[in-house]
């Protein structure tokens, strides 16, 4: 009910309630059938080594969570007779994060991994040919969707979807973002003028833009070192970014990779942009890492298929008794 309501759908109708009930009932049935089968196949019969691994995982998780909760309560400006750690322990218990909870969780994780391995057949090999075929299918689909549609590409990118094809025309942009003060653009530029002059002087002296970005920049996106590899992916037809940012990224000042822009006002900030490189369009290259990621994806799909087959078998064999409606 909560999931459906979060989608903004009306759950008061009899037809909707019936559909929700059926989905919930089916999920409970599948849960019970798999639990019974995993038990019957000995997936919960743990060795002493398994017991030790579960106990270690539980303790590590509890310690890490307690440390995080304690740090949170310690950061609060409050007057209380209880310590931050005591508050953290109480909060964890209230949320259900107990040793018993994590013990059950890690036992189920281990049993599920065993069960997945048990479901795999001798001929269930993810071959290089299968990986290549999947790669060709995904890149072809990506090309048909995005080659001529930058908006669709960026919508998928923002949604965190797998991207196997990039339209041509993108460039990687880094930026040093400086919070500014003032109402007008001139006032904002003036409020950070001393800092921008210092940045340009250091660039002129040979320091890299990346090193100055980490020292001066206030853009949290660049806290991730991996983001420095591509920065912001910007296209003349981009819809993800503000128009002023796109125009600045493709201004005459940034004619070639390595160029640095003059300070520009973007919202409440003053930014200095850096043209890092052109991003190659077309299909994603099938690197070794991507090949293994695709192989893992295909294996996960295989497991899903085997689980569905097993559930169908179990449901066909089971005697399922439904409670009578009052």
C-alpha positions in Angstrom: 0.0 0.0 0.0 2.8 2.4 0.9 4.7 1.7 -2.3 1.6 2.4 -4.4 0.7 5.5 -2.5 4.2 6.9 -3.0 3.5 6.8 -6.7 0.6 9.1 -6.2 -2.1 6.4 -7.0 -5.4 6.2 -5.2 -5.5 3.0 -3.1 -9.1 3.3 -1.9 -10.7 1.6 -4.9 -11.7 -2.0 -4.7 -10.0 -3.0 -7.9 -6.7 -1.4 -6.8 -6.9 -3.0 -3.4 -7.5 -6.4 -5.0 -4.4 -5.9 -7.2 -2.2 -4.9 -4.3 -3.5 -7.8 -2.2 -2.7 -10.3 -5.0 0.9 -8.9 -5.4 1.5 -9.1 -1.7 0.0 -12.6 -1.5 2.2 -13.9 -4.3 5.3 -12.4 -2.7 4.6 -14.1 0.6 4.1 -17.4 -1.3 7.4 -17.1 -3.1 9.1 -16.1 0.1 7.8 -19.2 1.9 8.5 -21.6 -0.9 12.1 -20.4 -1.3 12.7 -20.5 2.5 11.4 -24.0 2.7 13.4 -25.2 -0.3 16.6 -23.5 1.0 16.1 -25.3 4.3 15.4 -28.6 2.6 18.5 -28.3 0.4 20.7 -27.8 3.5 21.6 -24.2 2.8 21.3 -23.2 6.5 23.6 -26.0 7.7 26.6 -24.0 8.6 30.1 -25.1 9.5 32.1 -23.6 12.4 33.9 -21.5 9.9 30.6 -20.2 8.5 29.4 -19.4 12.1 32.6 -17.5 12.7 32.2 -15.5 9.4 28.6 -14.6 10.3 29.6 -13.5 13.8 32.4 -11.4 12.5 30.2 -9.7 9.9 27.6 -9.0 12.6 30.2 -7.5 15.0 31.8 -5.3 12.3 28.4 -4.0 11.1 27.3 -3.3 14.7 30.5 -1.5 15.6 30.5 0.6 12.4 26.9 1.6 12.8 27.3 2.4 16.5 30.3 4.6 15.6 28.3 6.5 12.9 25.3 7.0 15.3 27.5 8.1 18.1 29.3 10.6 15.9 25.9 12.0 14.8 24.7 12.5 18.4 28.0 13.9 19.5 27.7 16.5 16.8 24.4 17.8 18.2 24.4 20.8 20.4 22.3 19.4 23.2 22.1 19.2 26.9 21.4 15.6 28.1 22.3 13.3 30.9 23.0 10.4 28.6 26.2 10.1 26.5 26.3 10.2 22.7 27.0 6.4 22.7 24.0 5.7 24.9 21.8 7.7 22.7 23.2 5.9 19.7 22.5 2.5 21.2 18.9 3.5 22.1 18.3 4.8 18.5 19.7 1.6 17.0 17.5 -0.6 19.2 14.4 1.5 18.4 15.2 1.1 14.7 15.5 -2.7 15.1 19.2 -2.7 14.4 20.1 -5.4 16.9 22.6 -8.3 16.9 19.7 -10.7 16.3 18.6 -8.7 13.3 22.0 -8.7 11.7 22.7 -12.3 12.6 19.5 -13.3 10.7 20.5 -11.0 7.8 24.0 -12.4 7.3 22.8 -16.0 7.7 20.2 -15.4 4.9 22.9 -13.8 2.8 25.2 -16.8 3.1 22.3 -19.2 2.5 21.2 -17.3 -0.5 24.7 -17.3 -2.1 24.8 -21.1 -1.6 21.3 -21.5 -3.0 22.2 -19.5 -6.1 25.3 -21.7 -6.7 23.1 -24.8 -6.2 20.6 -23.6 -8.9 23.4 -23.2 -11.5 23.6 -26.0 -14.0 26.7 -27.6 -15.4 26.1 -26.0 -18.8 25.3 -22.6 -17.4 28.6 -21.0 -18.6 28.6 -17.3 -19.5 30.8 -17.6 -22.6 32.8 -14.9 -24.3 30.4 -15.2 -27.2 27.5 -14.4 -25.0 29.2 -11.4 -23.6 30.0 -10.1 -27.1 26.4 -10.7 -28.2 25.1 -8.8 -25.2 27.5 -6.0 -25.8 26.5 -5.7 -29.5 22.8 -5.7 -28.5 23.2 -3.0 -25.9 25.3 -0.7 -27.9 23.0 -1.0 -30.9 20.0 -0.2 -28.7 21.9 2.7 -27.2 22.7 4.1 -30.6 19.1 3.9 -31.7 18.0 5.7 -28.6 20.6 8.4 -28.2 22.6 9.0 -31.3 20.3 11.8 -32.4 18.7 12.6 -29.0 20.9 14.3 -26.5 17.9 15.0 -24.2 17.1 11.3 -24.0 20.8 10.4 -23.3 21.0 12.9 -20.5 17.7 11.9 -19.0 19.0 8.3 -18.8 22.3 9.4 -17.5 20.7 11.5 -14.7 18.5 8.5 -13.8 21.5 6.3 -13.3 20.7 4.0 -16.2 23.3 1.9 -18.0 24.7 3.9 -20.9 26.3 2.0 -23.7 26.4 4.8 -26.3 27.2 8.5 -26.1 26.2 11.0 -28.8 29.1 12.9 -30.3 29.9 16.5 -29.4 30.5 16.2 -25.7 33.4 17.7 -23.8 34.6 17.3 -20.2 34.4 20.5 -18.1 36.0 21.0 -14.7 35.1 24.0 -12.6 36.4 25.9 -9.6 33.2 27.2 -8.0 33.5 30.1 -5.6 30.5 31.2 -3.5 29.9 34.9 -4.2 28.1 37.8 -2.5 26.1 40.6 -4.0 23.0 41.2 -6.0 24.4 42.0 -9.4 26.9 40.0 -11.5 29.4 42.8 -11.1 29.0 42.7 -7.3 29.5 38.9 -7.3 32.6 39.1 -9.4 34.0 41.8 -7.2 33.4 39.8 -4.1 35.8 37.0 -5.2 38.2 39.1 -7.3 41.1 38.7 -5.0 40.7 34.9 -5.0 40.3 34.6 -8.8 43.4 36.8 -9.4 45.3 34.5 -7.1 44.1 31.4 -9.0 45.1 32.8 -12.4 48.5 33.8 -11.1 49.1 30.3 -9.8 48.0 28.8 -13.1 50.3 31.2 -15.0 53.1 30.0 -12.7 52.5 26.4 -13.9 50.3 24.8 -11.3 47.6 22.5 -12.6 43.9 23.3 -12.6 43.1 20.1 -10.8 45.4 20.9 -7.9 43.8 24.4 -7.6 40.4 22.9 -7.9 40.9 20.8 -4.8 42.2 23.8 -2.9 39.7 26.5 -3.9 36.7 24.7 -5.3 33.4 24.4 -3.4 31.7 22.0 -5.8 31.1 18.8 -3.8 30.9 16.7 -7.0 34.7 16.9 -7.3 35.2 15.3 -3.9 35.0 12.0 -5.8 38.4 11.6 -7.5 36.8 9.6 -10.3 34.7 12.7 -11.3 38.0 14.4 -12.2 38.3 12.0 -15.1 35.2 13.3 -17.0 34.0 16.3 -14.9 30.7 17.6 -16.3 29.8 16.1 -19.6 28.5 19.0 -21.6 27.0 19.2 -25.1 25.8 22.3 -27.0 22.3 20.8 -26.8 22.5 19.7 -23.1 19.3 19.9 -21.1 20.8 18.8 -17.7 22.7 22.0 -17.1 21.7 25.7 -16.9 21.9 27.5 -20.2 24.5 29.9 -18.9 26.7 27.0 -17.9 26.4 25.4 -21.4 27.1 28.7 -23.1 30.2 29.2 -20.9 31.4 25.7 -21.6 31.3 26.4 -25.3 32.4 30.0 -25.3 35.3 31.2 -27.5 37.5 31.3 -24.4 37.3 27.5 -24.3 38.4 26.8 -27.9 40.8 23.8 -27.2 41.4 21.3 -24.4 43.5 23.0 -21.7 41.8 26.4 -22.0 40.6 28.2 -18.9 37.7 30.6 -18.9 37.5 34.0 -17.3 35.3 34.1 -14.2 31.6 33.7 -15.0 28.6 34.2 -12.8 26.4 31.1 -12.5 23.6 31.6 -10.0 25.0 32.6 -6.6 28.5 31.5 -7.5 31.4 32.6 -9.6 33.0 29.8 -11.6 36.2 29.3 -13.5 35.8 26.6 -16.2 38.5 24.3 -17.6 38.2 22.5 -20.9 39.6 19.1 -19.9 39.1 17.1 -23.1 36.7 16.0 -25.8 34.7 12.9 -24.9 34.6 10.3 -27.6 31.1 9.6 -29.0 29.8 6.3 -30.1 29.6 2.9 -28.4 31.3 2.3 -25.0 34.6 0.5 -25.5 34.5 -3.1 -24.3 37.4 -2.9 -21.9 38.3 -5.8 -19.6 36.6 -4.2 -16.7 33.4 -3.6 -18.7 33.6 -7.1 -20.1 33.7 -8.6 -16.6 30.9 -6.3 -15.4 28.7 -7.4 -18.3 29.6 -11.0 -17.6 28.4 -10.5 -14.0 25.2 -8.9 -15.2 24.5 -11.8 -17.5 25.2 -14.2 -14.6 22.8 -12.2 -12.4 20.1 -12.5 -15.1 20.8 -16.2 -15.3 20.3 -16.6 -11.6 17.0 -14.7 -11.9 15.9 -17.1 -14.6 16.8 -20.1 -12.6 15.0 -18.8 -9.5 11.9 -18.2 -11.6 12.1 -21.7 -13.0 12.5 -23.2 -9.5 9.7 -21.1 -8.1 7.4 -22.4 -10.8 8.4 -26.0 -10.0 7.9 -25.4 -6.2 4.5 -23.7 -6.7 3.2 -26.5 -9.0 4.2 -29.1 -6.4 3.0 -27.2 -3.3 -0.3 -27.4 -1.5 -1.2 -23.7 -0.9 -4.0 -23.1 1.5 -5.5 -19.6 1.5 -7.3 -18.2 4.6 -11.0 -17.8 4.3 -12.3 -14.3 4.1 -14.4 -13.3 7.0 
